Amino acid sequence: MPPGSPASATALPLRPAPSRMRRALPGWSLLALPLASLIAAPLVAVLVSAAVPAGAVWHHIATTTLSEMLANSALLAVLVGLMVASAGAVSAWLVTACRFPGRDLLEVALLLPMAMPAYVCGYAYTWLLDVAGPVQTGLRNLTGLSWGQYWFPEIRSLPGAALMLAMVLYPYVYLLCRAAFQQQSVCLIEASRTLGHSLPRVFLHLALPLARPAIIGGVALALMEVLADFGTVQHFAVRTFTTGIYEAWFGLGDRGAASQLAACLMGLVAMLLALEQASRGGRRFHPTTNRHPPLRPVALSGWKAALAMLACAMPVVLGFLVPAGTLFALMLQVGDPLDPGRFLPFARNSLVLAGITALAGVLLAGFLAWSARLHPRPPQRLAVRVAGLGYALPGSVIAVGTLVPLGLFDNALDGWMRARFGISTGLLLSGGIAALVFAYLVRFLAVALSAVESGLARIRPSLRDAARVLGARPGGAVLRVELPLARGSLLTAFLLVFVDTMKELPAT
């Protein structure tokens, strides 16, 4: 290319910018790894606490209830995995590949159960289906039978708990599968239809195998939530690792046994993540070109359209409308149901905690994500990965890992202050909201990181380079160019962390 050409004149000033940026960044960018290590401290605390010699409580648990916890946790994971994979994949395929009445509304409504905590859903269905509930009472009045003269499924059981969890966790699979189906090459699907394959056969033999990574990823997220659940299994009287952790700590007063159970649960989560990675086998499922038209939905009519509507409406009805309607009916049965004085303190606490956590999560995720983007060296990339480990751990495990080191610090400080000044500091850190917000950050920082990183990936680095050429400093280029472009992703991260914090129970 001739030296005087316009392209050459444009390209030459861009070359010095990266080197100046590399010299300017390490001063603040190297803080990323220490911050990520602080977020990962509860994991280390659990492992250290679990390394102490086993006591009488641990021996009692190991010889009596440990096998039951393991069996129940495994069976619960299998049942929920099968249900969320079926409901999520089928509903995602129907709203993507088919056109039927109510499709546009159901495509959005299928996300609503994600806003319903599983334990709240469990409370609602227990009230509806229990012996004294309206369903069985109406059945006895209608048939004239007495209790014990008819068969009715027991809702407070392991299958019942699995159903409650599946009804609110299938959106993980639905979201990922819908995106996968929308990105699949229409050429393959049209070729299969041309060869005479029906739409169900195309789904089973072509679309479903191509979407396997999305299905496995969604199921893995759902199963991590299952292993983290406490409220649902506690209400349904199902003994799992999370209930065992609470019993060991608060019931038997043995923090070491609780940490050892938490370490066992961490091992199960690690095995789950390893299986998820191994199932992919290094394969990639994506089209070789983006130059293909989007998938054209097939119009359904008659009984096929009715069946598609029913298949997509049932998860919404069972996972959101029924429990929400039940809660509303129960609210109307009490006096002054909308009296703000009764619920204002609870709402204020929830909103304040969720707001603080979401704001801190977005700030920390933005710092780590931009650090890795502007200074992409191994320490910065490692910091992002380490900071995201908490999402794979249950809230009860994070609570154990948070309270153990903070409690040791509080006790040591209190003893020192008593000995020197005769003053008791009490539970300075572990007894306040700081410990709770920190546990929330450990749990949900990965959610904020995912949203921020996906937004930054859509911003071309050449925009920042152009700002540098015009004289902007690295920080100024980020604040004036990239930050406004990433506002949508930052808002998404804030909302996701806010909603997850509002729903969180085990750590709280």
N, C-alpha and C positions, 0 to 999 in steps of 0.2 A: 504494500500500500504506500503511495507517495507520502513523504513527510508532511507536506502541506495540506493534505486532504482534511476535510472537516472531521472525519471519524478519528483521525490521529490526533487532531487538536483537542478533541473531547476526551480521548482516553488517557492522554499523558498526565493531566493534573490529578487523576484519581489514584495513581500509584503510590504516592507518599502517604496517603491518608491512613491505610491500615497500620503501617509501622508506627506512626505517631499515636494511633489508638492503642496499640499494644504497649507502648511505653507509659501511657497515661492511666491505664486501667488497673494494673495489679494492686495499687494501693487500697482500693475499696473492693475490688472483685475478689481478693483473697479472703474476704470475710465470709464468703459463701459457704465454704467447707466448715468453719467453726459453727456457723448458725445451723447448718444441716446436722452437724454432730450433736448439737444441743437438742434438736428435735428428736433425734434418734436415741437420746439418753434413756428414756423409759425402757426401750428394748434391752439395752445393756443392763439396766437395773434388774429386770426380771431374770435374765440369765445368771447374773451374779447371785441374786437371792436364792435361785433354785439350786445353786451349787453347794449350799450348806448341807451338812449331814442330815439325813432324813430323821424325823422325829416320830413320836408315837402316833400323832394324828395322820401323818403321811402313810405309815404302815397300816393304820386302820382303813384309810381310804383305798389303798392299793389292794387290800385283801377283801374288801366288801363291795364298794360301789364303783371302782375305777372301770371295771369291765362293762358295767351297765352304762356309764357315761360314754365310753368309747362306742359301744354298740348303738346307743340311741343317737349320738351325734352322726355316726356314719349312715344309719338308716334314714335319719331326717335329711341329710344332705342328698342321698340318692333319690328320695321321693320328691323333694323340692326341685332337684336338678331335672328330673324327667318332666315334671309339670311345667316349669318355666320354659324349658326348651320347646315343648309342644305348643303351649299357648303363645309364646313370643314369636316363634318362627311362622306358625300358621297365620296368625293375625297380621304379621308384617307382610307376608306374601299376598294375602287377600287385598289389603289396601294398596299394595304396589302394583299388582298384576291384574286386578279385576276392577270393574266399575259396576257399582250397585247402589241402590238408594241409601242415602245416609253415609256414604263412604267418606266424604270430606270431613263430616262431623266426627265420625268414629276414628279417623286417622289421628285427630288431636285428642279425643276423649280417652283413647287407649293409654295415654300417659297419666291420667288422673290418679289411678291407684298408687302411683309412686309417692304421692303426697300423703297417703294414709299410713300411719305407723302400724306395723303388724300387730302389736299388742293392743292397740285401740280396736282394730278389726276383730281381734280375738275376743275382747270384752263384749262387743256388739253381738257377735254370733253366739257367744255363750248365753247371753240374755235371751236371744231369740229361740235357741234350740235346746235349752236345758229342760229338765223335767217340769219345772214350774214356769217355763217360758210360754209365750203366746202360741207358738207352733204346736207343741205337744198338748197344751191345754185345749186348743181348738180341735186337735185330732181326737182327744178323749171325749170332748163334748159331741163331736160329730158321729163317732162310732159307738159311743156308750161303753167303751172298754175302760178298764182301770189300769193304773200303772203296773207294769209287770206282765200284763196280758197281751202285749204287742211288742214287736221289735222296733227299736229306733237306734240309729247309729249314735255312739257316744262321741260327742263333740270334744270333750276334754280328754283327748288321747293323743298319741304320737301322730297318727294320720291326720287328726284334726289340726294339730299344730302345723304340720307340713302344708296342709291346704291353706291355712291363714297366711303363712309366709309366702307361698307360691302366688297367691292372689295379689300381693302387693310388690313382689319382686320380678314378675315376668317382664315389666317395662325395660329392664336392663337388656334382656334378649331382644325385645321388640325394637328398641332404638337401634341397636347395632345391626340387626338383620335387615331392617328397613333400609338403612344406609347401604348395606351390602347389596341388596336386591336392586336398588336404584342405580348402582354403579356397574352392575353386570352388563356384559355386552348383549345388546338386543339381537345381534347377528346370530349368536349361538341359540338363543331362545326361538327366534323365527325359523332358523334351520331345523330345529327339533320339531316345531309345529308343522313345517312343510313336509317332514317325513312321516306325518300322521300321528304324532304323539299328542295325547290329550293334555290339558292344562295340569291336572293332578300328576300325570306322569312326568311332565316337564319339571314340576316342583320337586318331586321325589328323586329323580335321577339326574337332574342337571343343576337347578338353582340351589337346592339344599346342599349338595356336596361343595359347590363353589362358595357357599356362605358358611362353611364349617368353621373357619377361624372366628367369624363374628359370633356364631352360636356358642362356641367354646369360651370365647372371651366374656360374653354376657352371662353364661352359666357360672363361670368362675367368679365373677363379681357377685352374683346372687348367692353362691355358696359361701363366700366370705362373709356376707351379711348374715347368713343362716348360722354359721359358727359363732358370730358375734352377738347373736340375739340372746336377750335375757328375759324381757318382759313377757313374750309369748310363751316360751317354754315354762317359765315360772307359773304363769296363770293356768296353763294346761297340765301342770304337774308332770312334766317330762324332765327327767334328770339328765342334764348334759354337762359339758365342761364349764360353761358359764355359770350355771347354778351351783356346781361344785366349788367354784372359786369363791362365790359369795358365802356358801355354807362353811368352808374352811376358814375364811377370814373372820366373818362376823358371827357365825354360829359357834365355831370351835375355838376361835381366837388364835389361830396359828397362821401368822403371815407367811412363814416359810413354806408350809404346805400349799397355801394359795399360790405362791410364786411357782412352786413345782408343777401344780396343775396348769398354771398359765404357760409355763415352758412347754408342757405337753401339747397344749393347744397351739402354740407357735409352731411346734413341729408338724402338726396336722396341716396348718396353713401353708407351711413351706412345702410339704408334700403335694398339696393341691396346686400350688403355683408351679412346681416342677413338672407335674403331670400335664398342666396346661401348656407349658412350653414344649415338652416332649411330644405332645400330640400334634403340634404343628410340624415338627421334623425339619425345620428350616425351609419349608415350602412357602411360596407366596402365591396368593390367589388374587390376581388383578388383571384387567385387560391390557393388551399390549399397545393400545392406542385409545385416545380420548375422542377420536373422530367417528363417533357413532351416535345415532339418534337415541333419545331416551326410550325406555320401554313403554309401548302403547298398551294401556289397560284393555282387557277383554271385557266387553259388555255382557253382564249376566242378566237373566230374566227368569221369571217363574220361580220354581222351587229352588233353583240354584242360587238366585239372588237372595231369597229368603234364608237359605242355609248360610250363605256368606254373612248376611246381616246378623244372624243369630250367633255365629261363631265369633264375630268381632264385638258384639254387644254384651255377651255373657261375661267376659272378664271385667268390663266396665261396671256392669250391674252388680256383680258379686264382690268386686274389689273396691268399689267406691260408693255407688248409690245406696246399696243395702246398709252398709255400716254407717254411712253419713245420715241416711234417713232414720236409722235406729237411734243414733245419738241425738238427733233432733227431737224424736218422739220422747226419749227419756228426759230431755231438757224441759219439754213442756209439762212433764208430770210433776216437777218440783216447783216450789213456790218462788215467785219472782225470778224466772229463769234468765232474764236478761238484765238483772241487777248488776251494774258494773262494779259495785262495791265488793261483790263476792269474788269476782274473777280478776279484778284489776291487778292485785299484787302478783298473781301467777303470770298474767300476761306481761306485766312490766319486767319481771325477772327473766322470762323467756326471751323477750325482745331485746333487752339490754345485753344478755349473754350472747345471743345469736349475732347481734350487731357488732359487738366488740370482736368476737371471734372472726366474723366474716371480714371486717375491715383489716384486722391483723393478718388474716390469711391472705388477702389480696396483696397487701403491702409486701409480705414476706415472699409470696409466690412471684410477684413482679420482680423483686430484687434478684431472686435466684434465677428466674428465667432470663432476664436481661443480662445477668452476669454470664450465663452460659452462652448467650447469643453474641455478646460483644467480645467476650474473651473465651472462645471455645477451646479450652485446654482440659486435660483430664481432671484436675481438681474441681473445676466448675461443673463439668458433666457429672462427676461422681456426687457432688453436692446435691444436684437435682434428683438423682436416683435415691440417695440416702434419705432425703427429706420426704420422698413419696412412699417409704416403706410402711408408714403407719396405717395406711388405708387397708393393708392386708391383715391387720390385727384387730381383734375384737376390742370394743371399748372397755370391757372388764380387764383385759390384759394391760391396756394402756393405763387404766386407773391404778392397777397394782404397781406398774413401773413408775408412775408419776409420784404416788404417795410414799413409796419406800424411800427414795433418796431425799425427798422433801421432808418427810417425817424424821429421818436421821439428822438432817441439818437443823430442824426446829428443836429437837431434843438436845442436841449438842449446844446450840446457842442458848437455849433456856437454862441448861445446867451451868454453862459458863457465866451467864448473867446473874444467876442465883448465887454462885460462889463468889463473884467479885463485887456485885452491887446489891445483892438481896432483892433483885427484881425478876419477876417472871415474865418472859416475852410470850409464852403460850405458843400456839400453833400459828406462827407468823406467816408462813407460806402455805403449808398444807391445809390450813383451816380456812382459807379465804377463796374468793372467786379466781384468784390468780392461778391456782393449781387447776381449777376446772377449765379455764380458758386455755391453759397450756395443753391439757389433755385433749381438748377439742382440736387444737391446732395440729397436734401429733396425728390425730385420727383423720382429719379432713384436708390437710394441706395438699395431699395428692390430687384432690378434686380441683382445687384452685390452680395448681400447677398445670394440670391437663388442659383446662380452659385457656389459661394465659399462653401456654406454649402453642396451642393450636391457632390462636389468634396471631401470634408473632410469626408463625410459619407462613402466613398469607401476606406478610409485609415484605416487600423486596428490599434486600440490603442496599441496593443501589440508591434508594431514596435517602438513606442515612449518609451514604458516601457523597451524594450531591450536596447535602447540607454541610458536610465537612469541607468540601471544596470551596463553598461560599463563605467559609470562615467560622462556622459554628464549632464549639467544643463538643467532645463526645457526649457529655451530659446534656448540653443544649440540643444536640441533634436528636437525642432520645425524647426529651421533654417536648420539643416543638414539632417533631415530625412523627415519630413512632407512637408516642403516647396517645395523641388524638386518634390515630388510626386504630389503636387497640382498645378504645373505650368500650366497644361492644363486648369484647372478650373479658375485659375486667369486670364489667357489670354482670356478665354471665357467671363468672367465678364467684362474685359476691353473693349472687342469688343462690347458687348451688350450695355454697358453704352455709349460708343463712338457713336454708330449708333443712339441710342435713343436721345442723346443730339443733334446730327446733325439735326435730324428731328423735334425737339421740337420747337413749335411756341408760345403757349399762354404765358408762363412765359417770353420768350424773348421779 
